[in-house]
Amino acid sequence: MKDRKLLMIPGPIEFSPSVLAAMSLPTTSHVAPDFIETFGRALDGLCDVFLAKKSMPFVVAGSGTLAMDMAAANVVEPGDGALVINTGYFSDRFAAILRRYGATVTEVKAPSLGDAPSIEAVRSAIESSKCKLITITHVDTSTGVRAPVADYANAARKQGALVVVDGVCSIGGEELRQDEWGIDIALTASQKAIGVPPGLALLAASERALEKHKSRKTPVQNYYCDWAEWRPIMEAYRARKPGYFGTPPVNLVGSLAVSIGEILNEGMDKRVQRHRHLSNAFKAGISALGLKQLPQHRDLQAATLTAAYYPGGSENGLLKEILSEGVIVAGGLHPEIKTKYFRIGHMGAVTRSDILATLGAIERSLIRTGHKATPGSASAAAEKVFAGS
Ligand SMILES: *Cc1c(COP(=O)(O)O)cnc(C)c1O
């Protein structure tokens, strides 16, 4: 496998062989009995992954941005106040989507890049903005910052605001407890920690969110996203009956059912622990190479990816060297510092060997591009973390 590359970006990721095999099965009718069972199982399983027994799951063809769009389209009416807790690029995107549907958006921003707003700042912004809804980016993929979702959600619930969580880079890799934390809409996409090729928008809506949709005074301003159309379909498949509004991506749904089976088989707590452990090892290796990470404190570091500044302030051919070592990593995304840092995704089916291979590739590439590093120092630091388990 001379030409094999290891895909270590924050989505799409490396997928398990059985998930990929499911993609290549012959496409059946979307109302075939086998498919009805598969889709029903995927929807039931999604609630277990989101720890959202009481929520209504939605699985539609689209990317994570469509899931964000669906959330906003259904619960926002023109003039509604919305508060965006802004931790980076994808929070900016949520603000833009909310504005498109007529919300009056207030933002509470992190004091600086790589940080997250304090609970006090969020609480006071919720009180003064009198918002009906808040959005939280659980892990902002542009900074690698993980926000304290449970605390923010708690503050919002005290004011009676709906809580929407963009969990695209977190769900399936970070702890997220939708019911317990009082999250009204949690959403993600297939290609990140859920471990399925790109193409599915995944969302779960609480009773309160569905109520807000039902009691709208104005129609949903997006035909494709309207829960009024999709809810009966999801309910039908969960009752193991056929339904049709738009043709589901049959192969992707089959793949989703397999991946969710694997996730639940591992167990949510164990899976979160594994991600944290692999991330700790990877980050120890990155620190041993003298690279500084974007998140300002350890508590803010996501377990699903690592964002680190280039040494010397610029890329200097590093990514190409890493690629020549057989590993694909991602460049920067946050517009303010796009050329100054890079990102490595480590989620889903990622293993210890992948972590070590990636650290080795980065270390050798740094040395080749003129940086000082002791060969083996990154993997030694990672191995120390592994040995401690
Ligand atoms: C990737 C990502 C998105 C966008 O998902 P797409 O599938 O690219 O549309 C949104 N939010 C976060 C946090 C992400 O990581």
PDBQT file of the ligand as one rigid body, heavy atoms in Angstrom, charges set to zero:
ROOT
HETATM    1  C1  LIG A 401     -17.568  21.107   9.656  1.00  0.00    +0.000 C 
HETATM    2  C2  LIG A 401     -18.387  21.996  10.526  1.00  0.00    +0.000 A 
HETATM    3  C3  LIG A 401     -19.553  22.636  10.080  1.00  0.00    +0.000 A 
HETATM    4  C4  LIG A 401     -19.990  22.592   8.645  1.00  0.00    +0.000 C 
HETATM    5  O1  LIG A 401     -20.267  21.317   8.217  1.00  0.00    +0.000 OA
HETATM    6  P1  LIG A 401     -20.301  21.034   6.631  1.00  0.00    +0.000 P 
HETATM    7  O2  LIG A 401     -20.596  19.573   6.605  1.00  0.00    +0.000 OA
HETATM    8  O3  LIG A 401     -18.953  21.370   6.113  1.00  0.00    +0.000 OA
HETATM    9  O4  LIG A 401     -21.351  21.881   6.055  1.00  0.00    +0.000 OA
HETATM   10  C5  LIG A 401     -20.277  23.379  10.975  1.00  0.00    +0.000 A 
HETATM   11  N1  LIG A 401     -19.892  23.524  12.237  1.00  0.00    +0.000 NA
HETATM   12  C6  LIG A 401     -18.776  22.928  12.715  1.00  0.00    +0.000 A 
HETATM   13  C7  LIG A 401     -18.419  23.115  14.130  1.00  0.00    +0.000 C 
HETATM   14  C8  LIG A 401     -17.990  22.166  11.863  1.00  0.00    +0.000 A 
HETATM   15  O5  LIG A 401     -16.884  21.585  12.340  1.00  0.00    +0.000 OA
ENDROOT
TORSDOF 0
